[in-house]
Amino acid sequence: EWTFAAPPDTRPYQAAFGCPQSFEQAENRFLFSTEILTAELPTESAMVCELHQNVLREQMARMGFASIQYRVYTEILRGLRYGEPRLSDIARAMHMSERTLQRKLKQEDLTYQDVLDQTRQELAEQYLANSALSLMEISQLLGFLDLSNFYRATKRWFGLPPGKYRNQLERQPFT
């Protein structure tokens, strides 16, 4: 629903939102059916949540709660399921400008890309160790737009494509 008068052509609105639009209403608002609001996200699962919690615990022990790296790391974890989080998204979530965030990361000798890459690498290792997830699912969980970017990143991180690295992890004895 929109407070303004209907434009001459409302088709772009209907195409963008996929539903009929109402104009000249009391307030601007989006109305959702309860089915949409209660639907599980395709990337949401108890197993993935547990993996994220394990990675976060390791990060907290290594970085400490107060570091900007840890704060950026947690925001990246929150945002990855929706695609690759941009610096502007993370800065907004942390209530600071992009420039301030970049400056604070630089004080820890880091860039946003460093933290994003490290986060993805750690999650990739956790996800690849869990054979219940397909490579496509892992790629999506890490916010990659296509599988080829995930393959290249995995090769850079581990020296092997994801399938071979997963096989190597499966052959390692438990310690």
ZADOTOR-683362 format. One record per residue (C-alpha): x, y, z; residue number from 1. Coordinates in nm, 2 decimals, decimal comma. Each point is the difference from the previous one (the first is absolute). Layout:
% residues N
+--------+--------+--------+-----+
!      x !      y !      z !   i !
+--------+--------+--------+-----+
!      X !      Y !      Z ! NUM !
...
+--------+--------+--------+-----+
% end
This chain:
% residues 175
+--------+--------+--------+-----+
!      x !      y !      z !   i !
+--------+--------+--------+-----+
!   0,00 !   0,00 !   0,00 !   1 !
!   0,12 !   0,35 !  -0,09 !   2 !
!  -0,10 !   0,34 !   0,12 !   3 !
!   0,06 !   0,17 !  -0,34 !   4 !
!  -0,24 !   0,00 !  -0,30 !   5 !
!   0,03 !  -0,28 !  -0,25 !   6 !
!   0,24 !   0,07 !  -0,28 !   7 !
!  -0,13 !  -0,02 !  -0,36 !   8 !
!   0,16 !  -0,35 !  -0,04 !   9 !
!  -0,01 !  -0,22 !   0,31 !  10 !
!   0,15 !  -0,30 !  -0,17 !  11 !
!   0,36 !   0,06 !   0,12 !  12 !
!  -0,13 !   0,00 !   0,36 !  13 !
!  -0,19 !  -0,33 !  -0,05 !  14 !
!   0,30 !  -0,15 !  -0,18 !  15 !
!   0,24 !   0,11 !   0,27 !  16 !
!  -0,21 !  -0,12 !   0,29 !  17 !
!  -0,19 !  -0,29 !  -0,16 !  18 !
!  -0,34 !   0,10 !   0,13 !  19 !
!  -0,27 !   0,26 !  -0,05 !  20 !
!   0,08 !   0,35 !   0,13 !  21 !
!  -0,23 !   0,24 !   0,18 !  22 !
!   0,05 !   0,38 !  -0,03 !  23 !
!  -0,13 !   0,30 !   0,20 !  24 !
!   0,00 !  -0,20 !   0,32 !  25 !
!   0,04 !   0,14 !   0,36 !  26 !
!   0,36 !  -0,12 !   0,03 !  27 !
!   0,28 !  -0,18 !  -0,20 !  28 !
!   0,02 !  -0,36 !   0,11 !  29 !
!   0,06 !  -0,35 !  -0,11 !  30 !
!  -0,25 !  -0,27 !   0,08 !  31 !
!   0,11 !  -0,36 !   0,02 !  32 !
!  -0,19 !  -0,32 !   0,05 !  33 !
!   0,08 !  -0,19 !   0,31 !  34 !
!   0,12 !  -0,29 !  -0,22 !  35 !
!   0,28 !   0,22 !  -0,14 !  36 !
!   0,10 !   0,13 !   0,34 !  37 !
!   0,02 !  -0,35 !   0,15 !  38 !
!   0,17 !  -0,17 !  -0,30 !  39 !
!   0,34 !  -0,14 !   0,07 !  40 !
!   0,28 !   0,16 !  -0,20 !  41 !
!   0,16 !  -0,25 !  -0,24 !  42 !
!   0,34 !   0,06 !   0,16 !  43 !
!  -0,13 !  -0,03 !   0,36 !  44 !
!   0,06 !  -0,32 !   0,19 !  45 !
!   0,08 !  -0,12 !   0,35 !  46 !
!   0,32 !  -0,16 !  -0,13 !  47 !
!   0,12 !   0,33 !  -0,16 !  48 !
!  -0,09 !   0,19 !   0,31 !  49 !
!   0,21 !  -0,24 !   0,21 !  50 !
!   0,29 !   0,03 !  -0,24 !  51 !
!  -0,02 !   0,38 !   0,03 !  52 !
!  -0,01 !  -0,01 !   0,38 !  53 !
!   0,31 !  -0,22 !   0,00 !  54 !
!   0,19 !   0,23 !  -0,23 !  55 !
!  -0,11 !   0,30 !   0,21 !  56 !
!   0,13 !  -0,16 !   0,32 !  57 !
!   0,34 !  -0,06 !  -0,16 !  58 !
!   0,01 !   0,36 !  -0,12 !  59 !
!  -0,10 !   0,14 !   0,34 !  60 !
!   0,28 !  -0,20 !   0,16 !  61 !
!   0,25 !   0,11 !  -0,26 !  62 !
!  -0,09 !   0,37 !  -0,06 !  63 !
!  -0,18 !   0,11 !   0,31 !  64 !
!  -0,34 !   0,16 !   0,01 !  65 !
!   0,12 !   0,36 !  -0,03 !  66 !
!   0,19 !  -0,02 !  -0,32 !  67 !
!  -0,14 !   0,17 !  -0,31 !  68 !
!   0,10 !  -0,32 !  -0,19 !  69 !
!  -0,23 !  -0,21 !   0,22 !  70 !
!  -0,29 !   0,25 !  -0,04 !  71 !
!   0,04 !   0,01 !  -0,38 !  72 !
!   0,02 !  -0,38 !   0,00 !  73 !
!  -0,33 !  -0,05 !   0,19 !  74 !
!  -0,17 !   0,25 !  -0,24 !  75 !
!   0,13 !  -0,19 !  -0,30 !  76 !
!  -0,13 !  -0,32 !   0,15 !  77 !
!  -0,34 !   0,15 !   0,03 !  78 !
!   0,00 !   0,13 !  -0,35 !  79 !
!   0,15 !  -0,28 !  -0,21 !  80 !
!  -0,33 !  -0,19 !  -0,03 !  81 !
!  -0,13 !   0,29 !  -0,21 !  82 !
!   0,30 !   0,01 !  -0,23 !  83 !
!   0,34 !   0,17 !   0,03 !  84 !
!  -0,03 !   0,28 !   0,26 !  85 !
!   0,13 !   0,33 !  -0,12 !  86 !
!   0,22 !   0,23 !   0,21 !  87 !
!  -0,29 !   0,25 !   0,00 !  88 !
!  -0,23 !  -0,26 !   0,14 !  89 !
!   0,24 !  -0,10 !   0,28 !  90 !
!   0,07 !   0,37 !   0,09 !  91 !
!  -0,37 !   0,08 !   0,01 !  92 !
!  -0,06 !  -0,30 !   0,23 !  93 !
!   0,28 !   0,12 !   0,23 !  94 !
!  -0,14 !   0,36 !   0,00 !  95 !
!   0,31 !   0,16 !  -0,16 !  96 !
!   0,11 !   0,13 !  -0,33 !  97 !
!   0,19 !  -0,21 !  -0,25 !  98 !
!   0,30 !   0,22 !   0,04 !  99 !
!   0,00 !  -0,04 !   0,38 ! 100 !
!  -0,03 !  -0,37 !  -0,03 ! 101 !
!   0,29 !  -0,01 !  -0,25 ! 102 !
!   0,21 !   0,21 !   0,23 ! 103 !
!  -0,07 !  -0,22 !   0,31 ! 104 !
!   0,08 !  -0,31 !  -0,20 ! 105 !
!   0,32 !   0,16 !  -0,12 ! 106 !
!   0,10 !   0,06 !   0,37 ! 107 !
!  -0,01 !  -0,38 !   0,03 ! 108 !
!   0,20 !  -0,04 !  -0,33 ! 109 !
!  -0,31 !  -0,13 !  -0,18 ! 110 !
!  -0,23 !   0,08 !  -0,29 ! 111 !
!  -0,36 !  -0,09 !  -0,03 ! 112 !
!   0,09 !  -0,24 !  -0,28 ! 113 !
!   0,25 !  -0,17 !   0,24 ! 114 !
!  -0,27 !  -0,07 !   0,26 ! 115 !
!  -0,26 !  -0,11 !  -0,26 ! 116 !
!   0,25 !  -0,24 !  -0,15 ! 117 !
!   0,11 !  -0,14 !   0,33 ! 118 !
!  -0,36 !  -0,04 !   0,11 ! 119 !
!  -0,09 !  -0,19 !  -0,32 ! 120 !
!   0,31 !  -0,22 !   0,03 ! 121 !
!  -0,07 !  -0,11 !   0,35 ! 122 !
!  -0,37 !  -0,07 !  -0,08 ! 123 !
!   0,10 !  -0,18 !  -0,32 ! 124 !
!   0,22 !  -0,24 !   0,20 ! 125 !
!  -0,29 !  -0,06 !   0,25 ! 126 !
!  -0,25 !  -0,05 !  -0,28 ! 127 !
!   0,22 !  -0,23 !  -0,21 ! 128 !
!   0,07 !  -0,21 !   0,30 ! 129 !
!  -0,38 !  -0,06 !   0,02 ! 130 !
!  -0,08 !  -0,21 !  -0,30 ! 131 !
!  -0,38 !   0,05 !   0,04 ! 132 !
!   0,04 !   0,34 !  -0,18 ! 133 !
!   0,04 !   0,00 !  -0,38 ! 134 !
!   0,27 !   0,22 !  -0,16 ! 135 !
!  -0,28 !   0,22 !  -0,14 ! 136 !
!  -0,15 !   0,04 !   0,35 ! 137 !
!   0,34 !   0,09 !   0,14 ! 138 !
!   0,06 !   0,25 !  -0,27 ! 139 !
!  -0,33 !   0,17 !   0,07 ! 140 !
!   0,05 !  -0,01 !   0,38 ! 141 !
!   0,34 !   0,18 !  -0,06 ! 142 !
!  -0,17 !   0,27 !  -0,20 ! 143 !
!   0,15 !  -0,09 !  -0,34 ! 144 !
!  -0,21 !   0,10 !  -0,30 ! 145 !
!   0,12 !  -0,30 !  -0,20 ! 146 !
!   0,17 !  -0,33 !   0,06 ! 147 !
!   0,31 !   0,09 !  -0,20 ! 148 !
!   0,09 !   0,28 !   0,24 ! 149 !
!  -0,03 !  -0,25 !   0,29 ! 150 !
!   0,23 !  -0,25 !  -0,19 ! 151 !
!   0,26 !   0,27 !  -0,06 ! 152 !
!  -0,01 !   0,12 !   0,36 ! 153 !
!   0,03 !  -0,36 !   0,14 ! 154 !
!   0,30 !  -0,06 !  -0,22 ! 155 !
!   0,16 !   0,32 !   0,12 ! 156 !
!  -0,07 !  -0,09 !   0,37 ! 157 !
!   0,08 !  -0,37 !   0,01 ! 158 !
!   0,19 !  -0,07 !  -0,32 ! 159 !
!  -0,27 !  -0,23 !  -0,13 ! 160 !
!  -0,35 !   0,02 !  -0,15 ! 161 !
!  -0,28 !  -0,04 !   0,25 ! 162 !
!  -0,08 !  -0,37 !  -0,08 ! 163 !
!   0,36 !  -0,11 !   0,03 ! 164 !
!   0,05 !   0,20 !   0,32 ! 165 !
!  -0,32 !  -0,16 !   0,14 ! 166 !
!   0,13 !  -0,35 !  -0,08 ! 167 !
!   0,33 !   0,09 !   0,17 ! 168 !
!  -0,18 !   0,11 !   0,31 ! 169 !
!  -0,21 !  -0,32 !   0,01 ! 170 !
!   0,32 !  -0,21 !  -0,02 ! 171 !
!   0,16 !   0,19 !   0,30 ! 172 !
!  -0,01 !  -0,19 !   0,33 ! 173 !
!  -0,19 !   0,17 !   0,28 ! 174 !
!   0,22 !   0,16 !   0,26 ! 175 !
+--------+--------+--------+-----+
% end
